[in-house]
Amino acid sequence: HARCRVTQKNPLSPHHCTPVFNAKTAKLISHHQVEITQSFPREGWVEEDPKEIMQSVYECMERTCEKLCQLNIDVSDIKAVGVTNQRETTLVWDKETGEPLYNAIVWLDLRTQSTVERLINKTPGQNKNHLKHKTGLPISTYFSAVKLRWLLDNVEEVRQAVVSERAMFGTVDSWIIWCLTGGRNGGVHCTDVSNASRTMLFNINTMDWDPELCRYFDVPIEILPKVRSSSEIYGWMVSSDYQRSLCVRCLGDQSAALVGQMCFKEGQAKNTYGTGCFLLRNTGTKPVMSEHGLLTTVAYKMGKDEPACYALEGSVAIAGAVVRWLKDNMGIVQSSSEIETLAAAVGTSYGCYFVPAFSGLYAPYWEPSARGIICGLTQFTNRNHLAFAALEAVCFQTREILDAMNQDSGVPLTELQVDGGMTSNRLLMQLQADILCMPVGKWAAARTQGIYMYCICSWLWCFTIQTAVLYGSKNGFIKVFSRSSSNNCKSVFQCASTGTSLNVDCAPFRLPRLLSHFKHTNERTLNFESQE
């Protein structure tokens, strides 16, 4: 069959953003954002250009510094840089030339499905959770080890670089830090514990690369980056413009959002609505192994001598990406923001259910062969109902994960903190509060990863959030709630907005039936195979 390479750049694409915060007040001073291109060379394949990733980083830094100069702020006053990144996206590059040996394989990519099946088949009892006691993860296309295995099996340049001891492996953070700290001229090859814990090569109990796991995936341990804590000086920026003046720290994007939401206490949780949807709950300094399809991951380790903090995580592959699909593939909406208007016009899906399993199903099913489905269509169904069903799908999948998380923890959540680009959709947030039967709290800043950068770069951990927006599940009103400030700290954020009621057809007595129908629809997506 003929193959075509598709490239997309849109508001829901991955992006690089450089925010700068005041070290005393945490006030956002300036920022710049650049969207990067994803390519889809074959069905199920998702790639990014490592050079474009770095170009976007440099452009963000340059434009941000220009804005600082316009504000009469000396660039040399920038004291620290934090990196937050897609966690599982996998790269291999040549340490002598500094050149990438293949495009970055993105976390959503499905090309490793046959690799995963082969690995599972060689485990006792063909158990996908065979490595979970060490990694906290099922054997899945999601994680870096199988992507690296594919590169070693299929890309001659990667194999040759490994043989000649020139290959370096890393997730996006490792690539960025290596480039920023000198690249082939002494760049630091490292990662932090939160990113390492998403590779399936890292033992979350010993907090280091595991030789047995490396043998299982047949990965040379020599090409792996050094594992560091999430907050320490990795190295110094090397730049002709800014000299060697900036230290670098990092944390994976979803862990960064957990920190940005100030979820430092055991039991606190956040949900990020971006391309996918990621619900993390802080479980303290001991890993909790899920019995209901969730991941056990390292949330953060704030210093060399500090204990690691763990989290339970539920991952949904497709959230905001379903809006992109409705826009680019189906032409149902002309812009991402239009989906809220369309869905609000009807206030119901009219019995239509949508499971966007474009990349299989993640938590709690972990079924890569699943494919998307829309059912319950009638002659009355129109694009408004499909738009509403797409938003409901995000909320229903979050409910499934939350139910699993409550079962694993034994202590039900009573409130959910949210962030990410989709939280600007007020209808989605109201639906989520109704379907979860609990308040959903949104900070003034939609993207909290930047707040994390501020926290780790300033070493200030005493902040409390004074005000936020709360979407209540009663009467459909958006409310404002306050949290008390500590005696020693000023409030960091201000209230984002207030609003009016939304007309949503999600009455409590209908909810069990809606959840049951969605679950049945979900089950129908399983065991579909892509046809050549």
Secondary structure, DSSP 8 states (H G I E B T S, - for coil): -----EEE--TTS-EEEEEEE-TTT--EEEEEEEE--EEESSTT--EE-HHHHHHHHHHHHHHHHHHHHHTT--GGG--EEEEEE-SS-EEEEETTT--BSS-EE-TT--TTHHHHHHHHHTSGGG-TTTTHHHHSS-S-TTSHHHHHHHHHHH-HHHHHHHHTT-EEEEEHHHHHHHHHTTTTTT---EEEHHHHTTSSSEETTTTEE-HHHHHHHT--GGGS-EEE-SSS---B---TTT-S--EEEEEEHHHHHHHHTT--STT-EEEEESSSEEEEEEEETS----SSS-EEEEEE--STTS--EEEEEEEES-SHHHHHIIIIIS-S-SSTTHHHHHHHHH-S-TT-EEE--TT-B-TTT-BTT---EEE---TT--HHHHHHHHHHHHHHHHHHHHHHHHHHHSS--S-EEEESGGGG-HHHHHHHHHHHTS-EEE-SSS-THHHHHHHHHHT-------EEEEE-SSTT-EEEEE----TT-------------------GGGHHHHHHHHHHHHHHTTT-----
